Amino acid sequence: MTGRERFNKIVETVLAHEGGYVNDPVDPGKETRYGISKRSYPHLDIQGLTIDQAKDIYYRDWWLRLRLNEIQDDRVAGKVLDTCVNVGARTGIRLLQLALHTAGQRHVVVDGIMGPQTIQAVNQANPELVLGALRCEQANHYRTLIKRNPKLARFERGWMTRAYS
C-alpha cells in the first residue's frame, strides 16, 4: 500500500466525523466543509469545496506537514490526525505528548511539535496504551473548553463520541 493509499484509508474517519457543510456561529470552526474552515483557508470557496480537494488539503497540510506518515500504527496515526483536525495541530500534538507520558514515554517534551523525539516515542510505545491515553486527554480537553465556554456544551455529545472513537 502506498503512502497516499494509507492516508486515503485513514482520512475517512476524519471525513465521517467532520461531515459536510456547516456555518454555525457558536461552533469555533465557523464556516467549514469536511472540517476545512474558512478561517484557516480564507481564499477557498468552502461551500463549493469537493471531497477530493479536502483530502488534498489534509494530505499536504496535515498528514505530511505533521509527519503523521512516520507513525507506524495506522490507528494511532488516524487518531492523531482526527484529533489535530478537531482541536488544532499544536493542541493535538500536545495531547499526544501527554498521552505518551501516560503510556510510559515520560521523556517526551510536551511542546506541541511533532519532532523526532515524539515520533520515536509513539513508535516505541504500546499502541493500545497510547490510544487509550489519547482518548482520555482529548475528552479532558473538551471538558475544559465547555467549562470555559458553556455555550459549547451543545457539542459535548459529539465531541465525546469523537474522543472515544
MODELLER restraints for C-alpha pairs under 7 A, 6 or more apart:
rsr = mdl.restraints
at = mdl.atoms
rsr.add(forms.Gaussian(group=physical.xy_distance, feature=features.Distance(at['CA:10:A'], at['CA:78:A']), mean=5.42, stdev=0.5))
rsr.add(forms.Gaussian(group=physical.xy_distance, feature=features.Distance(at['CA:11:A'], at['CA:78:A']), mean=6.95, stdev=0.5))
rsr.add(forms.Gaussian(group=physical.xy_distance, feature=features.Distance(at['CA:14:A'], at['CA:82:A']), mean=5.17, stdev=0.5))
rsr.add(forms.Gaussian(group=physical.xy_distance, feature=features.Distance(at['CA:15:A'], at['CA:34:A']), mean=5.65, stdev=0.5))
rsr.add(forms.Gaussian(group=physical.xy_distance, feature=features.Distance(at['CA:18:A'], at['CA:34:A']), mean=5.14, stdev=0.5))
rsr.add(forms.Gaussian(group=physical.xy_distance, feature=features.Distance(at['CA:18:A'], at['CA:35:A']), mean=5.01, stdev=0.5))
rsr.add(forms.Gaussian(group=physical.xy_distance, feature=features.Distance(at['CA:19:A'], at['CA:34:A']), mean=5.28, stdev=0.5))
rsr.add(forms.Gaussian(group=physical.xy_distance, feature=features.Distance(at['CA:20:A'], at['CA:33:A']), mean=5.00, stdev=0.5))
rsr.add(forms.Gaussian(group=physical.xy_distance, feature=features.Distance(at['CA:20:A'], at['CA:34:A']), mean=5.12, stdev=0.5))
rsr.add(forms.Gaussian(group=physical.xy_distance, feature=features.Distance(at['CA:21:A'], at['CA:32:A']), mean=5.75, stdev=0.5))
rsr.add(forms.Gaussian(group=physical.xy_distance, feature=features.Distance(at['CA:21:A'], at['CA:33:A']), mean=4.17, stdev=0.5))
rsr.add(forms.Gaussian(group=physical.xy_distance, feature=features.Distance(at['CA:21:A'], at['CA:34:A']), mean=6.78, stdev=0.5))
rsr.add(forms.Gaussian(group=physical.xy_distance, feature=features.Distance(at['CA:21:A'], at['CA:47:A']), mean=6.36, stdev=0.5))
rsr.add(forms.Gaussian(group=physical.xy_distance, feature=features.Distance(at['CA:22:A'], at['CA:31:A']), mean=5.67, stdev=0.5))
rsr.add(forms.Gaussian(group=physical.xy_distance, feature=features.Distance(at['CA:22:A'], at['CA:32:A']), mean=5.28, stdev=0.5))
rsr.add(forms.Gaussian(group=physical.xy_distance, feature=features.Distance(at['CA:22:A'], at['CA:33:A']), mean=6.19, stdev=0.5))
rsr.add(forms.Gaussian(group=physical.xy_distance, feature=features.Distance(at['CA:23:A'], at['CA:30:A']), mean=5.34, stdev=0.5))
rsr.add(forms.Gaussian(group=physical.xy_distance, feature=features.Distance(at['CA:23:A'], at['CA:31:A']), mean=4.09, stdev=0.5))
rsr.add(forms.Gaussian(group=physical.xy_distance, feature=features.Distance(at['CA:23:A'], at['CA:32:A']), mean=6.31, stdev=0.5))
rsr.add(forms.Gaussian(group=physical.xy_distance, feature=features.Distance(at['CA:24:A'], at['CA:30:A']), mean=5.44, stdev=0.5))
rsr.add(forms.Gaussian(group=physical.xy_distance, feature=features.Distance(at['CA:24:A'], at['CA:31:A']), mean=6.70, stdev=0.5))
rsr.add(forms.Gaussian(group=physical.xy_distance, feature=features.Distance(at['CA:29:A'], at['CA:37:A']), mean=6.08, stdev=0.5))
rsr.add(forms.Gaussian(group=physical.xy_distance, feature=features.Distance(at['CA:31:A'], at['CA:37:A']), mean=5.71, stdev=0.5))
rsr.add(forms.Gaussian(group=physical.xy_distance, feature=features.Distance(at['CA:31:A'], at['CA:38:A']), mean=5.67, stdev=0.5))
rsr.add(forms.Gaussian(group=physical.xy_distance, feature=features.Distance(at['CA:32:A'], at['CA:38:A']), mean=6.24, stdev=0.5))
rsr.add(forms.Gaussian(group=physical.xy_distance, feature=features.Distance(at['CA:32:A'], at['CA:46:A']), mean=6.31, stdev=0.5))
rsr.add(forms.Gaussian(group=physical.xy_distance, feature=features.Distance(at['CA:33:A'], at['CA:46:A']), mean=5.99, stdev=0.5))
rsr.add(forms.Gaussian(group=physical.xy_distance, feature=features.Distance(at['CA:33:A'], at['CA:47:A']), mean=6.58, stdev=0.5))
rsr.add(forms.Gaussian(group=physical.xy_distance, feature=features.Distance(at['CA:33:A'], at['CA:49:A']), mean=6.89, stdev=0.5))
rsr.add(forms.Gaussian(group=physical.xy_distance, feature=features.Distance(at['CA:34:A'], at['CA:54:A']), mean=6.61, stdev=0.5))
rsr.add(forms.Gaussian(group=physical.xy_distance, feature=features.Distance(at['CA:36:A'], at['CA:54:A']), mean=6.77, stdev=0.5))
rsr.add(forms.Gaussian(group=physical.xy_distance, feature=features.Distance(at['CA:38:A'], at['CA:44:A']), mean=6.84, stdev=0.5))
rsr.add(forms.Gaussian(group=physical.xy_distance, feature=features.Distance(at['CA:38:A'], at['CA:46:A']), mean=6.20, stdev=0.5))
rsr.add(forms.Gaussian(group=physical.xy_distance, feature=features.Distance(at['CA:63:A'], at['CA:69:A']), mean=6.25, stdev=0.5))
rsr.add(forms.Gaussian(group=physical.xy_distance, feature=features.Distance(at['CA:63:A'], at['CA:81:A']), mean=6.97, stdev=0.5))
rsr.add(forms.Gaussian(group=physical.xy_distance, feature=features.Distance(at['CA:66:A'], at['CA:114:A']), mean=6.12, stdev=0.5))
rsr.add(forms.Gaussian(group=physical.xy_distance, feature=features.Distance(at['CA:67:A'], at['CA:114:A']), mean=6.90, stdev=0.5))
rsr.add(forms.Gaussian(group=physical.xy_distance, feature=features.Distance(at['CA:68:A'], at['CA:77:A']), mean=5.76, stdev=0.5))
rsr.add(forms.Gaussian(group=physical.xy_distance, feature=features.Distance(at['CA:70:A'], at['CA:119:A']), mean=6.91, stdev=0.5))
rsr.add(forms.Gaussian(group=physical.xy_distance, feature=features.Distance(at['CA:71:A'], at['CA:77:A']), mean=5.62, stdev=0.5))
rsr.add(forms.Gaussian(group=physical.xy_distance, feature=features.Distance(at['CA:71:A'], at['CA:119:A']), mean=6.37, stdev=0.5))
rsr.add(forms.Gaussian(group=physical.xy_distance, feature=features.Distance(at['CA:71:A'], at['CA:122:A']), mean=6.88, stdev=0.5))
rsr.add(forms.Gaussian(group=physical.xy_distance, feature=features.Distance(at['CA:71:A'], at['CA:123:A']), mean=6.22, stdev=0.5))
rsr.add(forms.Gaussian(group=physical.xy_distance, feature=features.Distance(at['CA:72:A'], at['CA:123:A']), mean=6.10, stdev=0.5))
rsr.add(forms.Gaussian(group=physical.xy_distance, feature=features.Distance(at['CA:76:A'], at['CA:127:A']), mean=6.58, stdev=0.5))
rsr.add(forms.Gaussian(group=physical.xy_distance, feature=features.Distance(at['CA:76:A'], at['CA:131:A']), mean=6.26, stdev=0.5))
rsr.add(forms.Gaussian(group=physical.xy_distance, feature=features.Distance(at['CA:80:A'], at['CA:92:A']), mean=6.78, stdev=0.5))
rsr.add(forms.Gaussian(group=physical.xy_distance, feature=features.Distance(at['CA:83:A'], at['CA:92:A']), mean=5.48, stdev=0.5))
rsr.add(forms.Gaussian(group=physical.xy_distance, feature=features.Distance(at['CA:84:A'], at['CA:91:A']), mean=6.96, stdev=0.5))
rsr.add(forms.Gaussian(group=physical.xy_distance, feature=features.Distance(at['CA:84:A'], at['CA:92:A']), mean=4.32, stdev=0.5))
rsr.add(forms.Gaussian(group=physical.xy_distance, feature=features.Distance(at['CA:84:A'], at['CA:93:A']), mean=6.94, stdev=0.5))
rsr.add(forms.Gaussian(group=physical.xy_distance, feature=features.Distance(at['CA:90:A'], at['CA:112:A']), mean=4.51, stdev=0.5))
rsr.add(forms.Gaussian(group=physical.xy_distance, feature=features.Distance(at['CA:90:A'], at['CA:113:A']), mean=6.52, stdev=0.5))
rsr.add(forms.Gaussian(group=physical.xy_distance, feature=features.Distance(at['CA:91:A'], at['CA:112:A']), mean=6.14, stdev=0.5))
rsr.add(forms.Gaussian(group=physical.xy_distance, feature=features.Distance(at['CA:93:A'], at['CA:112:A']), mean=4.75, stdev=0.5))
rsr.add(forms.Gaussian(group=physical.xy_distance, feature=features.Distance(at['CA:93:A'], at['CA:113:A']), mean=6.29, stdev=0.5))
rsr.add(forms.Gaussian(group=physical.xy_distance, feature=features.Distance(at['CA:93:A'], at['CA:114:A']), mean=6.46, stdev=0.5))
rsr.add(forms.Gaussian(group=physical.xy_distance, feature=features.Distance(at['CA:94:A'], at['CA:110:A']), mean=5.69, stdev=0.5))
rsr.add(forms.Gaussian(group=physical.xy_distance, feature=features.Distance(at['CA:94:A'], at['CA:111:A']), mean=6.16, stdev=0.5))
rsr.add(forms.Gaussian(group=physical.xy_distance, feature=features.Distance(at['CA:94:A'], at['CA:112:A']), mean=4.27, stdev=0.5))
rsr.add(forms.Gaussian(group=physical.xy_distance, feature=features.Distance(at['CA:95:A'], at['CA:134:A']), mean=6.46, stdev=0.5))
rsr.add(forms.Gaussian(group=physical.xy_distance, feature=features.Distance(at['CA:95:A'], at['CA:137:A']), mean=5.80, stdev=0.5))
rsr.add(forms.Gaussian(group=physical.xy_distance, feature=features.Distance(at['CA:95:A'], at['CA:138:A']), mean=6.63, stdev=0.5))
rsr.add(forms.Gaussian(group=physical.xy_distance, feature=features.Distance(at['CA:96:A'], at['CA:134:A']), mean=5.82, stdev=0.5))
rsr.add(forms.Gaussian(group=physical.xy_distance, feature=features.Distance(at['CA:97:A'], at['CA:108:A']), mean=6.52, stdev=0.5))
rsr.add(forms.Gaussian(group=physical.xy_distance, feature=features.Distance(at['CA:97:A'], at['CA:110:A']), mean=5.44, stdev=0.5))
rsr.add(forms.Gaussian(group=physical.xy_distance, feature=features.Distance(at['CA:97:A'], at['CA:118:A']), mean=6.95, stdev=0.5))
rsr.add(forms.Gaussian(group=physical.xy_distance, feature=features.Distance(at['CA:98:A'], at['CA:110:A']), mean=6.60, stdev=0.5))
rsr.add(forms.Gaussian(group=physical.xy_distance, feature=features.Distance(at['CA:99:A'], at['CA:130:A']), mean=5.87, stdev=0.5))
rsr.add(forms.Gaussian(group=physical.xy_distance, feature=features.Distance(at['CA:99:A'], at['CA:133:A']), mean=4.72, stdev=0.5))
rsr.add(forms.Gaussian(group=physical.xy_distance, feature=features.Distance(at['CA:99:A'], at['CA:134:A']), mean=4.94, stdev=0.5))
rsr.add(forms.Gaussian(group=physical.xy_distance, feature=features.Distance(at['CA:99:A'], at['CA:137:A']), mean=6.63, stdev=0.5))
rsr.add(forms.Gaussian(group=physical.xy_distance, feature=features.Distance(at['CA:100:A'], at['CA:106:A']), mean=6.83, stdev=0.5))
rsr.add(forms.Gaussian(group=physical.xy_distance, feature=features.Distance(at['CA:100:A'], at['CA:122:A']), mean=7.00, stdev=0.5))
rsr.add(forms.Gaussian(group=physical.xy_distance, feature=features.Distance(at['CA:100:A'], at['CA:130:A']), mean=6.03, stdev=0.5))
rsr.add(forms.Gaussian(group=physical.xy_distance, feature=features.Distance(at['CA:102:A'], at['CA:133:A']), mean=6.30, stdev=0.5))
rsr.add(forms.Gaussian(group=physical.xy_distance, feature=features.Distance(at['CA:103:A'], at['CA:125:A']), mean=6.70, stdev=0.5))
rsr.add(forms.Gaussian(group=physical.xy_distance, feature=features.Distance(at['CA:103:A'], at['CA:129:A']), mean=5.35, stdev=0.5))
rsr.add(forms.Gaussian(group=physical.xy_distance, feature=features.Distance(at['CA:103:A'], at['CA:130:A']), mean=5.67, stdev=0.5))
rsr.add(forms.Gaussian(group=physical.xy_distance, feature=features.Distance(at['CA:103:A'], at['CA:133:A']), mean=6.96, stdev=0.5))
rsr.add(forms.Gaussian(group=physical.xy_distance, feature=features.Distance(at['CA:105:A'], at['CA:121:A']), mean=6.27, stdev=0.5))
rsr.add(forms.Gaussian(group=physical.xy_distance, feature=features.Distance(at['CA:108:A'], at['CA:117:A']), mean=6.53, stdev=0.5))
rsr.add(forms.Gaussian(group=physical.xy_distance, feature=features.Distance(at['CA:108:A'], at['CA:118:A']), mean=6.20, stdev=0.5))
rsr.add(forms.Gaussian(group=physical.xy_distance, feature=features.Distance(at['CA:135:A'], at['CA:163:A']), mean=5.11, stdev=0.5))
rsr.add(forms.Gaussian(group=physical.xy_distance, feature=features.Distance(at['CA:135:A'], at['CA:164:A']), mean=5.26, stdev=0.5))
rsr.add(forms.Gaussian(group=physical.xy_distance, feature=features.Distance(at['CA:138:A'], at['CA:163:A']), mean=5.55, stdev=0.5))
rsr.add(forms.Gaussian(group=physical.xy_distance, feature=features.Distance(at['CA:139:A'], at['CA:160:A']), mean=5.92, stdev=0.5))
rsr.add(forms.Gaussian(group=physical.xy_distance, feature=features.Distance(at['CA:139:A'], at['CA:163:A']), mean=5.48, stdev=0.5))
rsr.add(forms.Gaussian(group=physical.xy_distance, feature=features.Distance(at['CA:142:A'], at['CA:159:A']), mean=6.90, stdev=0.5))
rsr.add(forms.Gaussian(group=physical.xy_distance, feature=features.Distance(at['CA:146:A'], at['CA:152:A']), mean=5.30, stdev=0.5))
rsr.add(forms.Gaussian(group=physical.xy_distance, feature=features.Distance(at['CA:146:A'], at['CA:153:A']), mean=5.51, stdev=0.5))
